[in-house]
Amino acid sequence: MVSAIQVVVPGTMLGRMMSCARFLGYGLTPVGSLLGGLIGRIDLRFPAVFAGVLVLVALATVLPAPRNSSRRA
């Protein structure tokens, strides 16, 4: 993802964009831990299943974006 950001974002905004990406990545970690803990109280297998489904949904949602950005590059 970092390579895609570096290709798409102009050089003058690259530092700010990388800062935002790190902020969101590290900032949402406690939220994910809390959500995983709450789901894990139901059954310990549910967090892994939920994470897998979430990754597949995110991949299906974001998949067209790299194709479009690679065409522009």
MARBA-3410 file (N, C-alpha, C, O; in Angstrom, 1 decimal):
73
0.8,-1.2,0.0,0.0,0.0,0.0,0.9,1.3,0.0,0.5,2.3,-0.6 ~ 2.0,1.2,0.7,2.9,2.3,0.7,3.4,2.7,-0.7,3.4,3.9,-1.0 ~ 3.7,1.7,-1.5,4.1,2.0,-2.9,3.0,2.7,-3.7,3.3,3.6,-4.5 ~ 1.8,2.2,-3.5,0.7,2.8,-4.2,0.5,4.3,-3.8,0.2,5.1,-4.6 ~ 0.6,4.5,-2.5,0.5,5.9,-2.0,1.6,6.8,-2.6,1.4,7.9,-3.0
2.8,6.3,-2.7,3.9,7.0,-3.2,3.8,7.3,-4.7,4.3,8.3,-5.2 ~ 3.1,6.4,-5.4,2.9,6.7,-6.9,1.8,7.7,-7.1,2.0,8.5,-8.0 ~ 0.8,7.6,-6.3,-0.4,8.4,-6.6,-0.3,9.8,-6.0,-0.8,10.8,-6.7 ~ 0.2,9.9,-4.8,0.2,11.2,-4.1,1.4,12.1,-4.6,2.5,11.6,-4.8 ~ 1.1,13.4,-4.9,2.2,14.3,-5.3,3.2,14.4,-4.2,2.9,14.3,-3.0
4.5,14.7,-4.6,5.6,14.8,-3.7,5.4,15.8,-2.6,5.9,15.6,-1.5 ~ 4.7,16.9,-2.9,4.5,17.9,-1.8,3.6,17.5,-0.7,3.7,18.0,0.4 ~ 2.7,16.5,-1.0,1.8,16.0,0.0,2.1,14.7,0.5,1.4,14.1,1.4 ~ 3.2,14.1,0.1,3.6,12.7,0.5,3.8,12.6,2.0,3.3,11.6,2.5 ~ 4.5,13.5,2.6,4.7,13.4,4.0,3.4,13.4,4.8,3.2,12.7,5.8
2.5,14.3,4.4,1.2,14.4,5.1,0.4,13.2,5.0,-0.3,12.7,5.9 ~ 0.4,12.6,3.8,-0.4,11.4,3.5,0.2,10.2,4.3,-0.6,9.4,4.8 ~ 1.5,10.1,4.3,2.1,9.0,5.1,1.8,9.1,6.6,1.6,8.2,7.3 ~ 1.8,10.4,7.0,1.4,10.6,8.4,0.0,10.2,8.7,-0.3,9.6,9.8 ~ -0.9,10.5,7.8,-2.3,10.2,8.0,-2.5,8.6,8.0,-3.2,8.1,8.8
-1.8,8.0,7.1,-1.9,6.5,7.0,-1.4,5.9,8.3,-2.0,4.9,8.8 ~ -0.3,6.4,8.8,0.3,5.8,10.1,-0.7,6.1,11.2,-0.9,5.3,12.1 ~ -1.2,7.3,11.3,-2.1,7.7,12.4,-3.3,6.8,12.4,-3.7,6.4,13.4 ~ -3.9,6.6,11.2,-5.1,5.7,11.2,-4.7,4.3,11.5,-5.5,3.6,12.2 ~ -3.6,3.8,11.0,-3.2,2.4,11.2,-2.9,2.2,12.7,-3.4,1.2,13.3
-2.2,3.0,13.3,-1.9,2.8,14.8,-3.0,3.3,15.7,-3.2,2.7,16.7 ~ -3.8,4.3,15.2,-4.8,4.8,16.0,-6.0,3.8,16.1,-6.8,3.9,17.1 ~ -6.3,3.0,15.1,-7.4,2.1,15.1,-7.1,0.8,15.7,-8.0,-0.1,15.8 ~ -5.8,0.5,16.1,-5.4,-0.7,16.7,-6.2,-1.0,18.0,-6.7,-2.1,18.2 ~ -6.3,0.0,18.9,-7.1,-0.3,20.1,-8.6,-0.6,19.9,-9.2,-1.3,20.6
-9.1,0.1,18.8,-10.5,-0.2,18.5,-10.7,-1.6,18.0,-11.6,-2.3,18.4 ~ -9.8,-2.1,17.2,-9.8,-3.5,16.7,-9.7,-4.5,17.9,-10.3,-5.5,17.9 ~ -8.8,-4.1,18.8,-8.6,-5.0,20.0,-9.8,-5.1,20.8,-10.2,-6.2,21.3 ~ -10.4,-3.9,21.0,-11.7,-3.9,21.8,-12.8,-4.7,21.1,-13.5,-5.5,21.8 ~ -12.9,-4.5,19.8,-14.0,-5.2,19.1,-13.7,-6.7,19.1,-14.6,-7.5,19.2
-12.5,-7.1,18.9,-12.1,-8.5,18.9,-12.4,-9.1,20.3,-12.8,-10.3,20.4 ~ -12.1,-8.4,21.4,-12.4,-8.9,22.7,-13.9,-9.0,23.0,-14.3,-10.0,23.6 ~ -14.7,-8.1,22.5,-16.1,-8.2,22.7,-16.7,-9.3,21.9,-17.6,-10.0,22.4 ~ -16.2,-9.5,20.6,-16.7,-10.6,19.8,-16.2,-12.0,20.4,-16.9,-13.0,20.4 ~ -15.0,-12.0,21.0,-14.4,-13.2,21.6,-15.2,-13.6,22.8,-15.1,-14.8,23.2
-15.9,-12.7,23.5,-16.7,-13.1,24.6,-17.8,-14.1,24.3,-18.3,-14.9,25.1 ~ -18.3,-14.0,23.0,-19.3,-14.9,22.5,-18.7,-16.3,22.3,-19.2,-17.3,22.9 ~ -17.7,-16.4,21.5,-17.0,-17.6,21.2,-15.6,-17.2,20.7,-15.5,-16.3,20.0 ~ -14.6,-18.0,21.1,-13.2,-17.6,20.8,-12.9,-17.8,19.3,-11.9,-17.3,18.8 ~ -13.7,-18.5,18.6,-13.5,-18.6,17.1,-14.1,-17.5,16.3,-13.6,-17.2,15.2
-15.0,-16.8,16.9,-15.7,-15.7,16.1,-14.7,-14.5,15.7,-14.9,-14.0,14.6 ~ -13.8,-14.1,16.5,-12.9,-13.0,16.1,-12.1,-13.4,14.8,-12.0,-12.5,13.9 ~ -11.6,-14.6,14.7,-10.9,-15.0,13.5,-11.8,-15.0,12.3,-11.5,-14.6,11.2 ~ -13.0,-15.6,12.4,-14.0,-15.6,11.3,-14.4,-14.2,10.9,-14.5,-13.9,9.8 ~ -14.7,-13.4,11.9,-15.1,-12.0,11.6,-14.0,-11.2,10.9,-14.2,-10.5,10.0
-12.7,-11.4,11.4,-11.6,-10.8,10.7,-11.4,-11.2,9.3,-11.2,-10.4,8.4 ~ -11.6,-12.5,9.0,-11.5,-13.0,7.7,-12.6,-12.4,6.8,-12.3,-12.0,5.6 ~ -13.8,-12.4,7.3,-14.9,-11.8,6.5,-14.6,-10.3,6.2,-14.9,-9.8,5.1 ~ -14.2,-9.6,7.2,-13.9,-8.2,7.1,-12.8,-7.9,6.1,-12.9,-7.0,5.3 ~ -11.8,-8.7,6.1,-10.7,-8.6,5.1,-11.2,-8.8,3.7,-10.9,-8.1,2.8
-12.0,-9.9,3.5,-12.6,-10.1,2.2,-13.5,-9.0,1.7,-13.5,-8.7,0.5 ~ -14.3,-8.5,2.6,-15.2,-7.4,2.2,-14.3,-6.1,1.8,-14.6,-5.4,0.9 ~ -13.3,-5.8,2.6,-12.5,-4.7,2.3,-11.7,-4.9,1.0,-11.6,-3.9,0.2 ~ -11.3,-6.1,0.7,-10.6,-6.4,-0.5,-11.5,-6.2,-1.7,-11.1,-5.6,-2.7 ~ -12.7,-6.7,-1.6,-13.7,-6.5,-2.7,-14.1,-5.0,-2.9,-14.3,-4.6,-4.0
-14.1,-4.3,-1.8,-14.4,-2.9,-1.9,-13.3,-2.0,-2.6,-13.5,-1.1,-3.4 ~ -12.1,-2.4,-2.2,-10.9,-1.5,-2.6,-10.2,-2.1,-3.9,-9.4,-1.4,-4.4 ~ -10.6,-3.2,-4.3,-9.9,-3.9,-5.5,-9.8,-3.0,-6.7,-8.8,-3.0,-7.4 ~ -10.9,-2.3,-7.1,-10.8,-1.5,-8.3,-9.8,-0.3,-8.2,-9.3,0.2,-9.2 ~ -9.6,0.2,-7.0,-8.7,1.4,-6.9,-7.3,1.2,-7.4,-6.8,2.1,-8.1
-6.6,0.1,-7.0,-5.2,0.0,-7.5,-5.2,-0.2,-9.1,-4.2,0.3,-9.7 ~ -6.2,-0.8,-9.6,-6.2,-0.9,-11.1,-6.3,0.5,-11.7,-5.6,0.7,-12.7 ~ -7.2,1.3,-11.2,-7.3,2.7,-11.8,-6.1,3.5,-11.6,-5.7,4.2,-12.5 ~ -5.5,3.4,-10.4,-4.3,4.2,-10.1,-3.1,3.7,-10.9,-2.3,4.6,-11.3 ~ -3.0,2.4,-11.2,-1.9,2.0,-12.0,-2.0,2.4,-13.5,-1.0,2.6,-14.1
-3.2,2.5,-13.9,-3.5,3.0,-15.3,-3.1,4.4,-15.4,-2.5,4.9,-16.4 ~ -3.3,5.2,-14.4,-3.0,6.7,-14.4,-1.5,6.9,-14.3,-0.9,7.8,-14.9 ~ -0.8,6.0,-13.6,0.7,6.1,-13.4,1.3,5.8,-14.7,2.6,5.8,-14.8
END
